[in-house]
Amino acid sequence: MTQSKLPAGLHPDTLAIRAAAERSQYGENSEALYLTSGYVQPTAEAAARRFAGEEEGFTYGRYGNPTVSSFEQRLASMEGTEAAMSTASGMSAILMMCMGLLQSGDHVVCSQSMFGSTIKLIGSDLAKFGVLSTFVPQTDVDAWRAAVRPNTKLLFAETPTNPLTEVCDIAALADIAHKAGALLAVDNCFATPALQRPVEMGADIIMHSGTKFLDGQGRVMAGALCASQQMVTEKFLPILKSGGMTLAPFNAWVVLKGLETLGIRMKAQSAQALALAEWLEHHPAVDRVFYPGLQSHPQHRLAMAQQSRLGGAVLSFSVKAADPEAARKRAFHVLDSMQVLSLATNLGDTKTMCAHPASTSHGRMTEAQRQAAGIGQGLVRVAVGLEHIEDIKTDLARGLDTLS
Ligand SMILES: *Cc1c(COP(=O)(O)O)cnc(C)c1O
């Protein structure tokens, strides 16, 4: 798809608004939404060349669409990669990455704090097809290095993580991967390219759930992989064609428009999250706050260096309690006392959402696994939105101030 002509050297904030496929003959200012599954071919010869991959041009909706292409060009330009390939969801982006890069007998190293479905997909589902994996502590660089084997093809990291906002050193992991002849992929959902561009620290593949901050208003599912043109064309496109995890044009259009405000949203929501984290840290009913923007966060300096000096929009806190049972009751009391904020496990929305990880997103783990991961019964996760900060505090104080 021909890209609209832009001068070189534009800032990511500008690319977030201007990078897209060429305008149609009608000169629309807002990018067009092309709802079509098929494309009329100019001649039989041209169709043959397009199907053979010898000529640019759309042939079928599963393989490509101009609106989808606009989203891919915009996201790639923001991440600083040559190309991107979008998918129907974040999980299908991970599936595409693994199917494109791995085969039976290959080994992957991941953090044990990765998104739950990622651990299930790589650790269990792909294990059925002979993909081997090792899960290591997120912040322990030596453990990542020690886990690498001769057949290791991929290191896959997520930073910051959900829900404890643990940060890993992207440059250090890129070094370990490349010395081993492997690739480093980074799930950049939480920081987004507005705060963190892993490619600049040596990552080879950036994975996204567009469902979160890229959309930004909780409307559609989407996913993407950003990488070199060669990797996208040779490794990911064949999987898209046969696997069919295609992003719908309407969803692509929503996320494309979401990218235009990503920068200001991430700055504003990070500022809100920092204010809330500082307030929570001083609340007498709160035991501990997990937020990379706080001085008390174990990787505060690394996070600030990696994430444009911002902590992101997700934080967690634990309520003080004598034992796990009391902790669960108290966390539930805080959540059930809310009158404005959403009790929801999603994130990346303008609406603030609060959840209890131990009984929802991490509910399928055993208590011992949860303890090892540090996800206690008193933990509450807050994905901070754009409501007035005083209203957010007041809504959480309803429960926090009335714990018996
Ligand atoms: C939500 C999420 C995913 C999965 O994305 P979906 O769009 O829900 O498939 C992967 N990684 C992280 C960090 C997420 O938050």
The ligand as an SDF file (V2000), in Angstrom:
LIG
                    3D

 15 15  0  0  0  0  0  0  0  0999 V2000
   -4.5080   -7.5660   27.1780 C   0  0  0  0  0  0  0  0  0  0  0  0
   -3.0980   -7.9640   27.0590 C   0  0  0  0  0  0  0  0  0  0  0  0
   -2.6930   -8.9210   26.1250 C   0  0  0  0  0  0  0  0  0  0  0  0
   -3.6700   -9.6570   25.2280 C   0  0  0  0  0  0  0  0  0  0  0  0
   -4.3370   -8.8010   24.3610 O   0  0  0  0  0  0  0  0  0  0  0  0
   -5.8300   -9.0890   23.8080 P   0  0  0  0  0  0  0  0  0  0  0  0
   -6.0550   -7.9370   22.8800 O   0  0  0  0  0  0  0  0  0  0  0  0
   -6.7510   -9.1150   24.9860 O   0  0  0  0  0  0  0  0  0  0  0  0
   -5.7860  -10.3920   23.0990 O   0  0  0  0  0  0  0  0  0  0  0  0
   -1.3510   -9.2300   26.0580 C   0  0  0  0  0  0  0  0  0  0  0  0
   -0.4510   -8.6200   26.8540 N   0  0  0  0  0  0  0  0  0  0  0  0
   -0.8090   -7.6810   27.7710 C   0  0  0  0  0  0  0  0  0  0  0  0
    0.2300   -7.0550   28.6260 C   0  0  0  0  0  0  0  0  0  0  0  0
   -2.1400   -7.3260   27.9130 C   0  0  0  0  0  0  0  0  0  0  0  0
   -2.4860   -6.4190   28.8360 O   0  0  0  0  0  0  0  0  0  0  0  0
  1  2  1  0
  2  3  1  0
  2 14  2  0
  3  4  1  0
  3 10  2  0
  4  5  1  0
  5  6  1  0
  6  7  2  0
  6  8  1  0
  6  9  1  0
 10 11  1  0
 11 12  2  0
 12 13  1  0
 12 14  1  0
 14 15  1  0
M  END
$$$$
